[in-house]
């Protein structure tokens, strides 16, 4: 019990400890980065940029606090947003793989009827593609493998798949299947376990019905099969043959006939399912819509919204924190800044000097936060994929993705942090120049 509690606690605390350690260890690197950045800024504001590095590192604790605050908030945001995006992507892909596409119509009596329904659905305005599929199991060569008899011409338009699931050039594989019915894309796990190479003949039925292996599909899960008394193997993956191979002798295989359809963008799968149910009342309609109803769905969505809101407040807090640290530093050195401005610095030069004091530290912290955040998101994905999973979870494994909405959220957070640098610097520069002008005027 204690180990379980520690494991659960460290799964949340661990990333923060990792980030804290990284921030502490990289303080020296931050100083070097600041000096190099100051050299670059000399091209814009002149030799006065050298004062920035000398000023900011008079207080190492403030430097460490600034780097840690920015790295903590931005790193946390990347972690949360990346985890949410990756989990949503995983949930969507798992739903699609489980159904086969956006919509599945089952309970169809024959291959001919499935083909007819698919042809009809391709004429619907809210459907972008539809295909018939006939599923059966068993071969004379490799036992009870799961086989999908597909139409190579329409399957990719109607079914959900990822190009990386097929070995070799996907276009070439499907072109070969269209030209030769006696071909097969074999489950990679079966191929690995039985050592079936490309060109191996697989007998589907005792007689003349056979197919030659032209490619492989899915991951090799055969190595994970085992037990205390030796290695065992149970086929879980899918193999594919052209539907023309079994159509003349469909009764020998007794396939389950279905139709898969892809919905047009922004089309409600629930409404589309109702329309399909009305058009085909005798069929069973299944959608790949990720469940958001019921108590588990509501809790999941609520948790995600809380995390999103948390990143927004954290970003605002980071912006205020950075601005407060920067402005406090400027006020502590008000006399020094005034003396520097008396030397004839323009508003652009003085503002550039003040910005150069803290901007390099913030940029360094952003880089550190990005590295740590991505490592944590990547580690979470690997951790989930390392669990004991079924075939669908292995096939559509969790991956690290940052879609447009996630990238936009992170950019907004970064922008808020940068505002915390620029706004105090510009305000302080304007006040100091105004104060100096009044002093000179009265003198």
N, C-alpha and C positions, 0 to 999 in steps of 0.2 A: 504493500500500500504506500509506504514511504517513497519507494522508487517511482511509483506511478505519479504521485503528487509532485515530486521533484522534476520528473520529465515534463509534466504538464506546465509547471511554473517556468521551467527553463525555455520551453518553446516560445514563451512570450518575453521573458526577461533576457534570454540569450542574445537576441539581436541588439538590444540596447547596451548590454555589456560589451559586445563586440565593437559597437560603434564608439563607445566611450574609450575603450582601449586604443582603437585606431586613431581617435582624435588626440589622445595624450601622446602617443608615439610619434605622431606626424607634426608636432609643434615645430620642431626644427626644420622640417621640410617646408612648413608654411612660411618661415622667415626667409628661406632661400627663394621661394616662389615670389614673395613680396619684393625682394630686392631685384629680381629679374624683371618683374612687372614694372617697377619704378624706372628701370633703364629704358623700357619701351615707351613709357609715358613722357620721357624727356623730349621726345620728338614733338609732343603736343604742347606741353606747358614749360619746357625748358629745363635748365639745371636745377631749378627749385624742387623738382620731383624727388631729388635725393633726400630732402628733409622728411619726406613721408615715412620712409623706412626707419629713420632714426627716431621719429616721434612715436610711432605706434608701438614699437617694441620696448619702450620705457616701462610698460606695464605688461609683463608676460602673462599674468593671470587674466587680464582683460582679453588678451589675444586668445588664450586657451578657451575662455568662456564664450567668446564670439564664435570661434570655429566649432565648438561643441554644440552650441544652440542651433546654429544653421544646419550643421551636419545631422543633428538629431531630428529636427523637424522635417527637413527635406528627405533624409533617409527613411524616416518613418512613413512619410507620404508615398515615396516610391514603393516601399514595401507593401503598404496597405493597398494602394491603387493597383500595383502589379499583381498582387495576390487576387484581388477582386476580378481583374480583367482575365487573368489566367484561369481562375475557377469558373467564371462565366463561359469562357471559351470551351473549357473542358466539359461543362454541363451541356452546352449546346451540341457539341460533337458527339457526346455519349447518347443524347436523345436522338440525333440523326442516325447514328450507326445502329441503335437498337431498333428503330423503325425501318431504316433502309433509305429514307428520304424524308421530305417534309410531310408527305401524306402516304399512307399505305391502304390499299383496298384489298381485302382478303375475303375468302369464302367463294371464290370463283370456280366454276365447275370444270373448266377445260382450258387448255392453252389457247384455243381459237377464241374463246370468249374473253380471255385476258387480253389478247392482242387487239380484239375489237374495241374493248373499253379504253385501252391505251390510245388507240387511234382517235377515239372520240374526245378524250381529255386533251389531246394536243390542240384541239380546236377551241378550247376554253380561253377566254381572254386573261383570266387570273392564274393561269398555269403556264409555266415556261417550258416544261418538258414532262413526258410520261413514257413509261416503258413497262412491258410485261416481263414477268420473271417466274420461273418454275423451279421450286426447291425440292430436292430429294436427297436421300442418303444411301450410301452403300456402293461398293465396287467389288469386283472379283479380285482385284489386285491388292488393294490396300484397306480392305474392310470398310467400316462405316464412316467414311468421310462425308462431309456436308458439301453438296454440289448445288450450284446455282446455274440453271440453264437460262441464258440471257440472249437478248437481241443485240448483237454488237453494234448495230447501227444507231440504236436509240438509248441504250442503257446509260451511257454517261450523261445524257441530257435529263434523264428522269431519276436516277439513283444518286445517293450521296456517296462520294468516294474522295480520297486524297491521292494525288498522283504518286506520292512516295510509297504507297502500299503495293504498287506493281513494280516488279523487277524490269529494268530496261525501259525502252521508249514506249510509253503508253499508247501513242498513236499507232506505232508499228504493231504492237500486240493486238490491238482491236482490228487493225486492217487485216492481219493474218487470220483472225477468227472469222471475219466477214468473208474471206476468200476460201476458207477450208473449215467445214463443219467438224472434222475429226481432229480438233485441236483442244488443248486444255491449259488453263492457268491454274497451277496446282498450289494448294496450301503449303506455305513454306515449312511449317512445322512437320507436316507429313513427309514432304520431300527430304527434310533433314533426317528424320528418324529412320526412314526406309532407304535413304541414299538414292533417291530418284533424281537423276540428272536431266538436263534439257534433252529432249528427244526420246525420253522413256515412254513406252506405250502403256497406257492405263486402260485395262479392260473394265468397262462399266457393267457389262452383263455377259454371261457365258454365251458366246456366239460371236457375231461380227461387229458388235457395237464397242468401239474402242477409240481412244483419242491419244494424241501425242503431246507431251508437255512442251509448251513454248515459252512459258514464263512462270514466275512464282508470285504469290500474293501473301501479304501480311508479314508479321514477325515470326522469327523462329522461336517458338515456345517449347520445343521438344526437350531442351536441356533442363527446363525447370520441372519436368515431370520425374518423379521418383518416389521412393518409399523406403521403409526400413528393411525390406527384403529384396531390394534391387530396383532397377529402373523400370518404370511403367510408362505407358503412353496412351492417352485417350484423345483422338482427334477432336479439336474444337473449332478450327478455322474453316474457311470457305475456299472452295475451288470453283472454277467457272468453265463452262462449255457453251458453245453456241446452241441456241434452242433448236436449230435445225437438226442437231444430232439425235435428239430424243423425240422430236415431233412425230415421225412415222411410227414409233413404237412407244408412245407415251404411257400406255396401260402397263407396260413392263415395269415402270418406275413409280407409278402412282404419285406424281408430284403434287406439291401444294402450289397452287397458282395464285399469284398476287399481281397487283399493279402498283408501281411506285410513281409518284408525281412530285414535281418541284413547284412551289408556289411563286408567284411573281413577288418582287420586293414590296414590302409594306402591306402585304395582304394578310389579314387575320386568318390564322390557321383554323381557329374555332369556327368562324363564319364559313370558310371554305369547306370544312368538314360537314357543316349543316347542309350546305348546298349539294355536296356529293351524296350525303345520306338521302336527301330528297330525290336526287336523280337515280340513285341505285339503292332502293330501300332494303333489298335482300342481302346486301354486302355489309361487312364490318369495316368501319372507317377508323383508322388510328392516326394520330398526329404526333409529330415530334416536338410539340410545344413543351418547354420545360415547365414543370409544375410550379405554380405560384399560389395555388388555392390550398385551403386547409391550414391547420395549425403549423406543420413543419414549413410549408411554403411561406406563410406570413412571417414566421420567426426568422427565416433565412433572409427574406427581403428586408425586414426591419433591421436586422443586424448589419446588412450591407449599407443601408441608408445611414445608420448611426456612424459607421466607419467613414463613409464619405463626408458626412458633416464634421466628424472629428478632424479630418485632414484640412478642411476649410478653416476651422477655428485655429488649428495648429499653425497653418500658414500665416494667418492674421497675427497670431501671437509672435511668430518668428519675425515678421515685418516690424512689429512694434518693438520687440526686444532688440533687434539690430539697430533700429532707429534710435532707441534710447541709449544704447551703448555708444553709438557714434556721436550723438548730440552731446552726451555727457562729456565725452572726450574733448569735443570742440570747446565746450564751455570752460573746462578746466584749463585750457590753453588759450583762452581768449586774448590775454595780453600778448602772448607770443605770436598769435596769428595776426593781431593788429600791427605789431612791429614788422612782421614780414610784409604785410600789405602796404606799409608806409614806403617800402622800397620801390613802389611804383607798379605793383602787380595789377593786372587787369582782372575784371570779374571772372573771365574765362580761366586765367591762370590760378587764381585763388580757389575757385571752385574745383578745378582739376587737381590742385594739391590736396584739398580736403577729401575728395573722392578717392584719390590714389591711396590715402591712408588705410581705408577699410575695404575698398572694392577687391583688391587682390586676396584678402583673407576670406571674403565671402565666396569668391570664385573657387578658391582652394577648397573651402568647406563644401561647396556644391559638387565638385569633382569627387571628393571623399564620400559624400552622401550617395552619389550615383553609384559608385563602385560597391559600397557596402549594401545599398538597397537592392541592387541587381543580384549580388551574391546571395542575399537572404531569399529573394523570390526564386532564384534558380535552385537553391537548396530545398525550399518547400516543395517545388515541383519534383525534384529527384526523390525527396522523402516519400511523397505520395506514390510515385511510380515504383518505389522499391517494396511496397507492401504486396502481400499475396493477393493478386488480382485475377479476375476472369479474363477471357479472351478479348472481349470488347474493350475492357479497360487497358489491356496491353496494346491492342490495335490502335485505338485513339488515345494514346497516353497524354497526360497533362504536359503542356508546354508553356514556355514563357512568351507572352504576347502583350503588346501595348497598342491597342487599337487607337483610333483617332481621338475618341473621348478621353481615354486615359492619358495620352500624350498632351492633350489640351489642358487637362486638370493639372498635370505636373508643370507645364509651362506657366500657368497662372500662378502657381505657388512660387515658382522661381521669380516671376515678375514682382510679386509682392515682397519677396525678400530683397530684391534689388532696389525697389522703391524705398525700402528702409535704409539704404545706403545713399541714394542720390538726393532724396528730399531733404534730410537734415544738412547735408553738405551744401546744397544750393541755398538753403535758408540761412545757414551760418555765414556763408560767404557774402550774401547780400547784406546781412545785418552788420558784419564787420566793416564792409566798405562804406555803408551808410554812416556808421559811427565815426569812421576815420574822416569822411568828408565833412561832417559837422564839426569835428575837432579842428580840422585845418581852417574851416570857414571862420570859426570864432577866434582862432589864433590870429 
